[in-house]
Amino acid sequence: MYCIRCGLQLPDDAKSCSRCGTPVPGMAPPQSGLPWAILACVCCCPATGIVAIVYALKSAELFKQQKWEEARKAAAKSVRWSWISVHTAIVLTLAYMVYGVILLYRQLDQFDQLMK
């Protein structure tokens, strides 16, 4: 097997080129989840969305540094924080709706008392 960038002959178990650092073709970067993290930040909950973005960017940087396992773990954390953003937004939306219904019933009750 040869490096696709510099042409150096590599051992069969190599994960990257020892000369230029290029990962072997079978070693693809983990799916960092950056697009989902950005969507979670903009549409759901900015506080947890920012954490997801940081982990996604950290994953890409760790992959460039050839820290494969750490990059995979950072990508998994990015996806986890994106889901936390979505769930936080759902819970807050439901709580806001319940609060609105409670206020509506109180207003209707006061209106009924005024009409008597």
C-alpha positions in Angstrom: 0.0 0.0 0.0 1.2 3.5 -0.9 0.4 6.9 0.5 -2.1 8.7 -1.8 -0.3 12.1 -1.2 3.4 11.5 -1.2 3.7 7.9 -2.6 5.6 6.4 0.3 5.2 2.7 0.7 3.3 1.9 3.9 3.0 -1.2 6.0 -0.3 -3.0 5.8 -1.3 -2.0 9.3 -0.5 1.7 8.9 -3.2 4.2 9.9 -1.4 7.1 8.4 1.7 8.0 6.3 4.8 8.3 8.5 6.2 11.0 6.1 3.3 13.4 5.5 0.7 12.3 8.0 -2.1 11.6 5.5 -4.6 9.0 6.8 -4.8 5.8 4.8 -7.9 5.7 2.5 -9.8 3.3 4.9 -9.5 5.8 7.7 -12.2 8.3 7.3 -12.9 11.1 9.7 -15.8 10.5 12.1 -19.0 12.2 11.4 -18.6 15.2 13.7 -22.2 16.3 13.6 -21.3 19.9 13.0 -24.4 20.7 10.8 -26.7 19.2 13.5 -24.8 21.1 16.2 -25.3 24.4 14.3 -29.0 23.7 13.8 -29.4 22.8 17.5 -27.7 26.0 18.5 -29.8 28.2 16.2 -33.2 26.5 16.4 -33.3 24.8 19.8 -31.1 25.8 22.7 -28.1 28.0 22.2 -26.4 27.1 25.5 -26.2 23.4 24.8 -25.8 23.9 21.0 -22.6 25.8 21.5 -21.2 22.9 23.5 -22.1 20.6 20.6 -20.3 22.9 18.1 -17.2 23.0 20.3 -17.1 19.2 20.4 -17.6 18.9 16.7 -14.8 21.3 15.9 -12.6 19.5 18.5 -13.3 16.2 16.7 -12.1 17.5 13.4 -8.9 18.9 15.0 -8.2 15.7 16.9 -8.5 13.8 13.6 -6.0 16.0 11.9 -3.6 15.3 14.9 -4.1 11.6 14.2 -5.8 11.0 17.6 -8.4 8.7 16.1 -10.1 7.4 19.3 -10.3 10.8 20.9 -11.7 12.3 17.7 -14.4 9.6 17.6 -15.3 10.3 21.3 -15.5 14.0 20.7 -17.8 13.4 17.7 -20.1 11.2 19.8 -20.2 13.9 22.5 -21.2 16.5 19.8 -24.1 14.4 18.7 -25.1 13.8 22.3 -25.1 17.5 23.0 -27.1 18.2 19.9 -29.8 15.8 21.1 -29.7 17.4 24.5 -30.4 20.7 22.8 -33.4 19.3 21.0 -34.8 17.7 24.1 -34.3 20.9 26.1 -36.2 22.9 23.5 -39.1 20.4 23.5 -39.3 20.4 27.3 -39.2 24.2 27.5 -41.8 24.6 24.7 -44.2 22.2 26.5 -43.7 24.0 29.8 -44.4 27.3 28.1 -47.6 25.9 26.5 -48.8 24.5 29.9 -48.1 27.9 31.5 -50.1 29.6 28.7 -53.1 27.2 29.2 -53.0 27.9 32.9 -53.0 31.7 32.3 -55.8 31.3 29.8 -58.0 29.4 32.3 -57.3 32.0 34.9 -58.3 34.8 32.6 -61.5 32.9 31.6 -62.3 32.3 35.2 -61.9 36.0 36.0 -64.1 36.9 33.0 -66.8 34.5 34.2 -66.8 36.1 37.6 -67.1 39.6 36.1 -70.0 38.5 34.0 -72.0 37.2 37.0 
